[in-house]
Amino acid sequence: MAADTDRAGHVTPADLRRRLADGDPMTLLDVRDRTEIERWRIEAPNYHHVPYMKFVAAGVTGDVADLLPDDLHEPVVVVCPRGEASAEVADQLVAAGVDAENLAGGMEAWARLYDRVAVWADDTTTVYQYQRPASGCLGYAVVSDGEMAVVDPLRAFTDRYRDDADELDATLTHAVDTHVHADHVSGVRALAASGATPVLPARAVERGVVDGTDFETIADGDELAVGTATLRAVALPGHTTGMTALVVDGVLLSGDSLFVESVARPDLEREDAGAADLAHELYVTLTEQFGLLPDDVLVAPGHYSEAAEQATDGTYSATLGELRGELWTFETTEAAFVERYDRLQEGV
């Protein structure tokens, strides 16, 4: 171990994400309290947790390096809530001869990381994928002939969508949710305040989850015009009864129906005994609704997990044909599919 300076350097959230995606060797050292870590953390192959107060005590005794794991991979990137305590720990490690860096801004800065990557394009239309590594949320912007629609927007990034529309020389015309989200706060209402037309699936409004008077609705087969592009609604119930995907030419914005590494959970809307009904509905969606789509359609999902692998273009996407060949759900029987979700619900 060696260090050239007495103070640790800093790594930005964007740089850390790139290193993790590239598989660069490192140790991610999280010095937050365990309760904070249990809520959320950065997923890394070589992750190690040591509370900040242990480093405070070790700074007195001079045993800082003893707190590190035996399978240490340098550099050590230190993480805390705002980048302050982690900066102290990183400096301690450098003084002890360890190659260490501080995550600038800490987990608060990591939560603000939001990448935009082109997932598909033709001569007039580009579909962009928004990626939030802090939560695994994916959203989309469809930009065509001077107009822009945002699909599954996050409220925390309302200003980002507006800024991107300006950058792309487009007018933000629509804000669309594929379903009523239980895992993030939607930005549809906030974007509507900026002049975008807010759109929700008709079945979600019919179910009474939201007040439909503030929204336009789409049902299976309906179309939205964005510039010269057409967004066609496809009902894909199962995760929720109102789950509605959007097809843009050869791209399926699948929401939370199908991911690149798995399929949706059917137990979030009804829970308990009602989940079995949605599991049956999800199986029909996967076998019959998706059966109407060709193998070469590009599936662009609403989330990704640690198990997901990025495509070579940096997006989380895959052709439907690839997923049909890789995911067990397309090869099993309906009874086995429902039984598996029953067992998961029971914690088996």
C-alpha positions as CSV (number, residue, x, y, z in Angstrom):
1,M,0.0,0.0,0.0
2,A,1.3,3.4,-0.8
3,A,0.0,7.0,-0.9
4,D,1.7,10.0,-2.5
5,T,-0.1,12.7,-0.4
6,D,-1.3,13.3,3.1
7,R,-4.9,13.9,2.0
8,A,-7.3,11.7,0.1
9,G,-8.6,12.5,-3.3
10,H,-12.3,12.7,-4.3
11,V,-14.3,10.6,-6.7
12,T,-17.6,12.0,-8.2
13,P,-20.7,9.9,-8.3
14,A,-20.5,9.7,-12.1
15,D,-16.9,8.4,-11.9
16,L,-17.9,5.9,-9.3
17,R,-20.7,4.6,-11.3
18,R,-18.5,4.2,-14.4
19,R,-15.9,2.3,-12.4
20,L,-18.5,0.0,-11.0
21,A,-20.0,-0.6,-14.4
22,D,-16.5,-1.3,-15.8
23,G,-15.7,-3.7,-13.0
24,D,-12.6,-1.7,-11.9
25,P,-11.0,-3.2,-8.7
26,M,-11.9,-1.2,-5.6
27,T,-13.3,-1.6,-2.0
28,L,-16.4,0.4,-1.2
29,L,-16.2,1.3,2.4
30,D,-19.5,2.5,3.9
31,V,-19.1,4.4,7.2
32,R,-22.7,5.2,7.9
33,D,-24.8,3.7,10.7
34,R,-26.3,0.3,10.1
35,T,-29.9,1.7,10.1
36,E,-29.0,4.0,7.2
37,I,-27.4,1.1,5.3
38,E,-30.5,-1.1,5.8
39,R,-32.6,1.5,4.0
40,W,-30.4,1.7,1.0
41,R,-26.8,1.4,-0.1
42,I,-24.5,1.3,-3.2
43,E,-24.2,-2.2,-4.5
44,A,-20.6,-3.1,-5.1
45,P,-18.8,-6.5,-5.5
46,N,-16.3,-5.7,-2.7
47,Y,-18.5,-3.9,-0.1
48,H,-17.4,-3.3,3.5
49,H,-19.1,-1.6,6.4
50,V,-17.4,0.0,9.3
51,P,-19.2,2.7,11.3
52,Y,-17.5,6.1,11.4
53,M,-17.2,6.0,15.2
54,K,-14.9,3.0,15.0
55,F,-12.5,5.1,12.8
56,V,-12.7,7.9,15.4
57,A,-11.6,5.5,18.1
58,A,-8.9,3.9,15.8
59,G,-7.5,7.3,15.1
60,V,-6.6,7.6,18.7
61,T,-5.0,4.2,19.0
62,G,-3.4,4.2,15.5
63,D,-5.1,1.0,14.4
64,V,-7.0,2.5,11.4
65,A,-5.7,-0.1,8.8
66,D,-6.8,-2.9,11.1
67,L,-10.4,-2.0,10.4
68,L,-10.1,-2.9,6.7
69,P,-10.9,-6.4,5.3
70,D,-8.2,-8.9,4.5
71,D,-9.4,-9.1,0.8
72,L,-8.8,-5.4,0.3
73,H,-8.9,-4.1,-3.2
74,E,-7.4,-0.6,-3.7
75,P,-8.4,2.1,-4.1
76,V,-10.8,2.3,-1.1
77,V,-13.8,4.6,-1.8
78,V,-15.3,5.8,1.4
79,V,-19.0,6.7,1.6
80,C,-21.1,8.6,4.2
81,P,-24.3,10.6,4.0
82,R,-22.9,13.9,2.8
83,G,-19.2,13.3,2.1
84,E,-17.9,14.9,5.3
85,A,-17.3,12.0,7.7
86,S,-16.1,9.9,4.8
87,A,-13.5,12.6,3.9
88,E,-12.1,12.3,7.4
89,V,-11.9,8.5,7.2
90,A,-10.3,8.7,3.7
91,D,-7.6,11.1,5.0
92,Q,-7.0,8.7,7.9
93,L,-6.5,5.8,5.5
94,V,-4.1,7.8,3.3
95,A,-2.1,8.7,6.4
96,A,-1.9,5.0,7.2
97,G,-0.6,4.2,3.7
98,V,-3.8,3.1,2.0
99,D,-4.9,4.3,-1.4
100,A,-8.2,5.9,-0.5
101,E,-10.7,8.3,-2.0
102,N,-13.8,10.1,-0.8
103,L,-17.2,10.0,-2.6
104,A,-17.8,13.7,-3.1
105,G,-21.2,14.7,-1.7
106,G,-21.8,11.3,-0.2
107,M,-25.0,9.4,-0.6
108,E,-26.9,12.6,-1.1
109,A,-24.9,13.3,-4.3
110,W,-25.3,9.6,-5.4
111,A,-29.1,10.0,-5.1
112,R,-28.9,13.0,-7.5
113,L,-27.1,11.0,-10.2
114,Y,-29.4,10.7,-13.2
115,D,-27.9,9.7,-16.6
116,R,-29.5,10.1,-20.0
117,V,-28.5,7.6,-22.7
118,A,-29.9,7.1,-26.2
119,V,-31.6,3.7,-26.4
120,W,-33.0,3.9,-30.0
121,A,-33.2,6.4,-32.9
122,D,-34.2,6.8,-36.5
123,D,-34.1,9.9,-38.7
124,T,-36.8,11.8,-36.9
125,T,-37.2,10.3,-33.4
126,T,-34.8,9.4,-30.5
127,V,-35.8,7.5,-27.4
128,Y,-33.6,8.3,-24.4
129,Q,-33.3,6.2,-21.2
130,Y,-32.9,7.9,-17.8
131,Q,-31.0,5.9,-15.3
132,R,-31.0,6.5,-11.5
133,P,-28.5,4.1,-9.9
134,A,-29.5,5.1,-6.4
135,S,-32.9,3.4,-6.9
136,G,-32.7,1.4,-10.1
137,C,-35.5,3.5,-11.6
138,L,-35.6,4.0,-15.3
139,G,-37.5,6.6,-17.2
140,Y,-37.7,7.7,-20.8
141,A,-37.9,10.7,-23.1
142,V,-39.3,10.4,-26.6
143,V,-38.1,13.3,-28.7
144,S,-39.5,13.8,-32.2
145,D,-39.7,16.8,-34.5
146,G,-39.4,19.4,-31.8
147,E,-41.6,17.7,-29.2
148,M,-40.8,15.6,-26.2
149,A,-42.8,13.2,-24.0
150,V,-41.4,11.9,-20.7
151,V,-42.5,8.4,-19.6
152,D,-42.4,7.4,-15.9
153,P,-40.8,10.7,-14.7
154,L,-39.5,11.1,-11.1
155,R,-40.7,14.3,-9.3
156,A,-37.2,14.8,-7.9
157,F,-35.9,15.4,-11.4
158,T,-38.6,17.7,-12.8
159,D,-36.2,20.5,-13.5
160,R,-33.9,18.0,-15.3
161,Y,-36.6,17.1,-17.8
162,R,-37.3,20.7,-18.5
163,D,-33.6,21.5,-19.0
164,D,-33.2,18.5,-21.3
165,A,-36.1,19.6,-23.4
166,D,-34.4,23.0,-23.8
167,E,-31.1,21.3,-24.6
168,L,-32.7,19.1,-27.2
169,D,-34.6,22.0,-28.7
170,A,-38.0,20.4,-28.0
171,T,-41.3,21.4,-26.3
172,L,-42.3,19.1,-23.4
173,T,-45.8,18.1,-24.5
174,H,-46.6,14.9,-22.5
175,A,-45.8,13.4,-19.1
176,V,-47.0,9.7,-18.9
177,D,-47.0,7.1,-16.2
178,T,-47.2,3.5,-17.2
179,H,-48.9,2.6,-13.9
180,V,-49.5,4.1,-10.5
181,H,-46.1,3.8,-8.8
182,A,-45.6,2.4,-5.3
183,D,-41.8,2.7,-5.4
184,H,-41.2,6.3,-6.4
185,V,-42.9,9.7,-6.4
186,S,-44.2,10.4,-9.9
187,G,-43.3,13.7,-11.6
188,V,-46.4,13.7,-13.9
189,R,-48.3,16.4,-11.9
190,A,-45.2,18.6,-11.5
191,L,-44.5,18.5,-15.3
192,A,-48.2,19.2,-15.9
193,A,-47.7,22.5,-14.1
194,S,-45.1,23.3,-16.8
195,G,-47.6,22.8,-19.6
196,A,-47.2,19.1,-20.3
197,T,-50.3,17.0,-20.8
198,P,-50.5,14.5,-17.9
199,V,-51.5,11.0,-18.9
200,L,-52.4,7.9,-16.9
201,P,-53.7,4.5,-17.8
202,A,-57.5,4.4,-17.9
203,R,-57.7,1.3,-15.7
204,A,-55.8,3.0,-13.0
205,V,-58.2,5.9,-12.9
206,E,-61.2,3.5,-13.1
207,R,-59.8,1.7,-10.1
208,G,-60.0,4.9,-8.2
209,V,-56.4,5.1,-7.3
210,V,-56.2,8.7,-8.5
211,D,-58.6,11.4,-9.4
212,G,-58.9,11.2,-13.2
213,T,-60.2,14.7,-13.6
214,D,-56.6,16.0,-13.6
215,F,-55.4,13.6,-16.3
216,E,-55.9,12.4,-19.8
217,T,-56.2,8.7,-19.9
218,I,-55.0,6.0,-22.4
219,A,-56.4,2.5,-22.8
220,D,-55.2,-0.5,-24.8
221,G,-54.7,0.5,-28.5
222,D,-54.9,4.3,-27.9
223,E,-52.2,6.5,-29.5
224,L,-50.3,9.6,-28.5
225,A,-48.7,11.8,-31.1
226,V,-45.3,13.3,-30.2
227,G,-43.9,15.1,-33.2
228,T,-43.9,12.6,-36.0
229,A,-43.7,9.7,-33.5
230,T,-46.7,7.6,-32.3
231,L,-46.8,6.1,-28.8
232,R,-49.2,3.2,-28.9
233,A,-50.7,2.0,-25.6
234,V,-50.5,-1.8,-24.8
235,A,-52.3,-3.1,-21.7
236,L,-50.0,-5.5,-19.8
237,P,-51.8,-6.2,-16.5
238,G,-50.2,-8.3,-13.8
239,H,-47.9,-6.0,-11.8
240,T,-51.0,-3.8,-11.4
241,T,-54.3,-4.1,-13.2
242,G,-53.6,-0.8,-14.9
243,M,-50.1,-1.5,-16.1
244,T,-49.9,-0.1,-19.6
245,A,-46.8,-0.1,-21.8
246,L,-46.0,2.1,-24.8
247,V,-44.7,1.0,-28.2
248,V,-42.6,3.5,-30.1
249,D,-41.8,2.0,-33.5
250,G,-39.5,-0.9,-32.5
251,V,-39.2,-0.1,-28.8
252,L,-41.5,-1.3,-26.0
253,L,-41.4,1.0,-23.0
254,S,-42.5,-1.9,-20.7
255,G,-42.9,-0.1,-17.4
256,D,-42.9,-2.7,-14.6
257,S,-44.2,-5.6,-16.6
258,L,-40.9,-7.1,-17.9
259,F,-37.3,-6.3,-17.0
260,V,-34.1,-7.4,-18.6
261,E,-33.4,-9.8,-15.7
262,S,-36.8,-10.7,-14.4
263,V,-40.6,-10.2,-14.6
264,A,-42.9,-8.1,-12.4
265,R,-44.1,-8.9,-8.9
266,P,-47.9,-9.4,-9.0
267,D,-48.4,-9.0,-5.2
268,L,-48.1,-5.2,-4.7
269,E,-51.6,-4.1,-5.6
270,R,-53.8,-6.7,-4.0
271,E,-51.5,-8.5,-1.5
272,D,-52.3,-11.8,0.2
273,A,-55.0,-13.9,-1.6
274,G,-55.5,-11.3,-4.4
275,A,-51.9,-11.7,-5.6
276,A,-52.7,-15.1,-7.0
277,D,-55.3,-13.6,-9.3
278,L,-52.8,-11.0,-10.5
279,A,-50.2,-13.8,-11.0
280,H,-52.6,-15.6,-13.3
281,E,-53.2,-12.2,-15.1
282,L,-49.4,-11.6,-15.4
283,Y,-48.9,-15.1,-16.9
284,V,-51.5,-14.3,-19.5
285,T,-49.8,-11.0,-20.2
286,L,-46.4,-12.7,-20.7
287,T,-47.7,-15.5,-22.9
288,E,-50.5,-13.9,-24.9
289,Q,-49.9,-10.1,-25.0
290,F,-46.2,-10.4,-25.4
291,G,-46.9,-13.2,-27.8
292,L,-48.3,-10.7,-30.2
293,L,-44.9,-8.8,-30.4
294,P,-42.0,-9.9,-32.6
295,D,-38.7,-11.1,-31.3
296,D,-36.8,-8.1,-32.5
297,V,-38.8,-5.5,-30.5
298,L,-36.5,-3.8,-28.0
299,V,-37.7,-4.0,-24.4
300,A,-36.9,-0.9,-22.4
301,P,-38.1,-1.5,-18.8
302,G,-39.0,0.7,-15.8
303,H,-36.4,-0.6,-13.4
304,Y,-33.3,-2.6,-13.1
305,S,-31.7,-4.6,-10.2
306,E,-28.1,-5.5,-9.2
307,A,-28.5,-8.7,-11.3
308,A,-29.2,-6.7,-14.5
309,E,-26.4,-6.3,-17.0
310,Q,-26.1,-3.2,-19.2
311,A,-26.2,-3.7,-22.9
312,T,-23.1,-2.7,-24.9
313,D,-24.6,0.7,-25.6
314,G,-24.8,1.5,-21.8
315,T,-28.6,1.0,-21.6
316,Y,-30.7,-1.5,-19.7
317,S,-32.5,-3.1,-22.7
318,A,-32.8,-6.3,-24.6
319,T,-34.7,-7.7,-27.5
320,L,-37.9,-9.7,-26.6
321,G,-36.3,-12.7,-28.4
322,E,-33.3,-12.6,-26.0
323,L,-35.6,-12.4,-23.0
324,R,-37.8,-15.2,-24.2
325,G,-34.7,-17.4,-24.4
326,E,-33.2,-16.4,-21.0
327,L,-36.1,-16.0,-18.6
328,W,-37.8,-19.1,-17.1
329,T,-41.1,-17.3,-17.1
330,F,-41.6,-17.8,-20.8
331,E,-41.0,-21.5,-20.7
332,T,-43.0,-22.6,-17.6
333,T,-46.6,-23.6,-17.2
334,E,-49.3,-21.3,-15.7
335,A,-49.7,-23.5,-12.6
336,A,-45.9,-23.5,-12.0
337,F,-45.7,-19.8,-12.5
338,V,-48.5,-19.0,-10.0
339,E,-47.1,-21.6,-7.5
340,R,-43.7,-19.9,-7.6
341,Y,-45.2,-16.5,-6.6
342,D,-47.3,-18.1,-3.9
343,R,-44.1,-19.6,-2.4
344,L,-42.3,-16.3,-2.7
345,Q,-45.2,-14.6,-0.9
346,E,-45.0,-17.2,1.9
347,G,-41.3,-16.5,2.2
348,V,-40.3,-20.0,1.0
